[in-house]
Amino acid sequence: CWYLEVCPLAPDNCGPTCVRFAEMLNLVKMSNIPEYRWVPAQLKADVDIEQFRELKKIKDRIKDWVQEGNNLYLYSDTFGNGKTSWAVKLMLAYFNQIWKGNCFRTRGIFISVPEFFDRERLRINNEDEEFKRIRNDLLKADLVIWDDVSSVKMTDYSSATFLNFIDARVLSKKSNIFTGNLSRERLEEFLGGRLSSRICNTSRIIQFNGEDKRGVHING
């Protein structure tokens, strides 16, 4: 449970009858966040102190930030330095703010962009009910994480589909968090002008400069 250390009823009254736990668990399950990321990562800033401060400000007002329809692009030249962990941390913080009375709706979705378009390609010949649900919820969810937007070269079909999703969400004032490993200029070369413009021109851009921290336990 996310609340063992702060809940006055824990651990004696923990269980399936706890509404807070049940609502939060449903939000996380429906979000498609990988299970190993369900507990927020403990991150320690090294050279990215100002970036972490900026993200903490967003996290501290995450409910308003999402409801305002804000977008964020987190990128760095290196891998494994906290971009995805921060994106998920922000989504979990949002869930923590809106769980009460949620009535088991999908409020946030985590999308691994390479995996999503692999499944998008396969769905033509294979009816995947879980993927169908995720795809249908993409335009309704308050917040979507688009992880690794620059990890694979997209086909014309994938690029057009991605652009349609982003356009629809931006027009509906739905929030998005993008992560990648390319600067604005290089992203344009990789994804093309229209798609990179939708990502960068609608987003606050934060660059991480720290080294790869994957596989290392960090506190903070």
C-alpha positions in Angstrom: 0.0 0.0 0.0 1.2 3.6 -0.8 -0.1 4.8 2.5 1.2 2.4 5.2 3.5 5.1 6.7 0.8 7.8 6.9 -2.5 6.0 7.4 -3.8 6.0 11.0 -5.6 2.7 10.4 -2.6 0.8 9.1 -1.7 -2.0 9.3 -4.5 -3.4 11.5 -7.4 -2.3 9.2 -5.7 -2.8 5.8 -7.4 -4.9 3.2 -9.8 -4.9 0.2 -12.4 -2.8 2.1 -10.1 0.2 2.2 -11.6 2.6 -0.4 -8.5 4.7 -0.7 -6.3 1.8 -1.5 -8.9 0.3 -3.9 -9.3 3.5 -5.8 -5.6 4.2 -6.0 -4.9 0.6 -7.1 -7.5 0.9 -9.9 -6.0 4.1 -11.1 -2.6 2.6 -11.3 -3.8 -0.6 -13.0 -5.8 1.2 -15.6 -2.9 3.6 -16.3 -0.7 0.9 -17.9 2.2 2.0 -15.7 4.6 -0.9 -15.5 4.1 -2.7 -12.1 7.7 -2.2 -11.0 7.1 1.6 -11.2 3.9 1.6 -9.1 5.9 2.9 -6.1 7.4 6.4 -6.8 11.2 6.3 -7.4 13.4 8.0 -4.8 15.6 10.3 -6.9 18.6 12.3 -5.9 19.7 15.3 -7.9 23.4 15.6 -8.8 23.9 18.1 -11.5 20.2 18.5 -12.2 19.3 20.4 -9.1 17.5 23.2 -10.8 15.6 20.8 -13.0 14.5 18.8 -10.0 13.3 22.0 -8.3 11.2 22.9 -11.3 9.7 19.5 -11.4 8.9 19.5 -7.7 7.1 22.8 -8.2 4.9 21.1 -10.8 4.4 18.1 -8.5 3.4 20.3 -5.6 0.5 21.8 -7.7 0.0 18.8 -10.0 -3.8 18.8 -9.8 -4.1 22.4 -11.0 -1.2 21.8 -13.5 -3.1 18.9 -15.1 -6.5 20.7 -15.0 -4.9 23.7 -16.8 -3.9 21.3 -19.7 -0.2 21.9 -19.3 2.4 19.8 -21.2 6.0 18.9 -20.5 8.9 17.5 -22.5 11.7 15.9 -20.5 14.8 15.0 -22.5 18.5 14.3 -22.1 21.4 13.1 -24.3 21.9 10.1 -21.9 19.6 7.3 -20.8 18.5 6.3 -17.4 18.9 9.6 -15.5 15.3 10.0 -14.2 13.1 11.2 -17.1 10.6 8.4 -17.0 10.8 8.1 -13.2 9.9 11.8 -12.9 7.1 11.5 -15.4 5.6 8.5 -13.4 6.2 10.3 -10.1 4.1 13.2 -11.4 1.3 10.9 -12.6 1.2 9.1 -9.2 1.1 12.4 -7.4 -1.9 13.4 -9.6 -3.6 10.1 -8.7 -3.0 10.8 -5.1 -4.8 14.1 -5.4 -7.9 12.8 -7.3 -8.5 9.3 -6.1 -11.5 10.2 -3.8 -14.8 9.7 -5.6 -13.1 8.7 -8.8 -15.5 5.9 -9.3 -12.9 3.7 -11.0 -12.4 5.8 -14.1 -9.2 6.0 -16.1 -7.6 9.3 -15.4 -4.0 8.8 -16.6 -2.3 6.5 -19.1 1.4 5.6 -19.5 2.4 4.9 -23.1 5.7 3.4 -24.2 5.7 4.9 -27.7 7.7 2.0 -29.3 5.5 -0.6 -27.8 2.3 1.3 -28.5 3.0 1.5 -32.3 4.0 -2.1 -32.4 0.6 -3.0 -30.9 -1.0 -0.5 -33.2 0.4 -2.3 -36.2 -0.6 -5.7 -34.9 -4.2 -4.7 -34.0 -5.3 -4.8 -37.6 -5.1 -8.6 -37.5 -5.4 -9.2 -33.8 -8.2 -7.9 -31.6 -6.4 -7.0 -28.3 -9.1 -5.9 -25.8 -6.7 -4.3 -23.4 -5.0 -2.3 -26.1 -8.4 -1.4 -27.5 -9.3 0.0 -24.0 -6.1 2.0 -23.7 -6.5 3.4 -27.2 -10.1 4.4 -26.5 -9.1 6.1 -23.3 -6.3 8.1 -24.8 -8.5 11.0 -25.7 -10.4 11.0 -22.4 -7.6 10.6 -19.8 -6.6 13.7 -17.9 -2.9 13.0 -18.3 -0.9 10.8 -20.7 2.8 10.0 -20.5 4.4 9.4 -23.9 7.6 7.7 -23.0 10.6 7.4 -25.4 9.1 9.5 -28.2 12.5 9.5 -30.1 13.5 5.9 -29.7 12.2 4.5 -33.0 11.7 5.9 -36.5 8.0 6.1 -37.2 6.3 5.1 -40.4 4.0 7.7 -42.1 1.0 5.9 -40.6 2.5 5.9 -37.1 3.5 9.6 -37.3 0.0 10.6 -38.6 -1.7 8.6 -35.8 0.6 10.1 -33.1 0.0 13.6 -34.5 -3.8 13.0 -34.4 -3.7 11.9 -30.8 -1.6 14.8 -29.7 -3.7 17.4 -31.7 -6.9 16.1 -30.2 -5.5 16.1 -26.7 -4.0 19.6 -27.0 -7.3 21.0 -28.5 -9.2 19.4 -25.6 -6.7 20.9 -23.0 -5.6 17.5 -21.9 -2.2 17.3 -20.3 0.8 15.3 -21.8 4.3 14.5 -20.5 6.7 13.5 -23.2 10.2 11.9 -22.6 13.0 11.5 -25.1 16.7 11.7 -25.8 16.7 14.4 -28.5 16.9 18.2 -28.3 14.2 20.2 -30.1 16.3 20.6 -33.2 17.3 16.9 -33.4 13.7 15.9 -32.6 12.5 17.8 -35.7 15.0 15.9 -37.8 13.8 12.6 -36.4 10.1 13.0 -36.2 9.5 15.7 -38.8 8.5 19.3 -38.4 4.8 18.9 -37.7 5.0 16.3 -35.0 8.0 17.8 -33.2 6.3 21.2 -33.3 3.2 19.8 -31.6 5.4 18.3 -28.8 7.8 21.2 -28.3 5.6 24.3 -29.0 3.0 23.2 -26.5 5.4 22.0 -23.8 7.6 23.3 -21.1 11.0 21.8 -22.0 13.4 20.5 -19.3 16.8 19.0 -20.1 18.5 16.6 -17.8 22.3 16.4 -17.8 23.0 13.8 -15.1 24.5 10.4 -15.8 22.8 7.0 -16.1 21.4 6.0 -12.7 19.6 2.8 -13.7 20.4 -0.1 -11.4 21.6 2.2 -8.6 19.5 2.8 -5.5 19.3 6.6 -4.8 17.7 8.4 -2.0 16.0 11.8 -1.8 
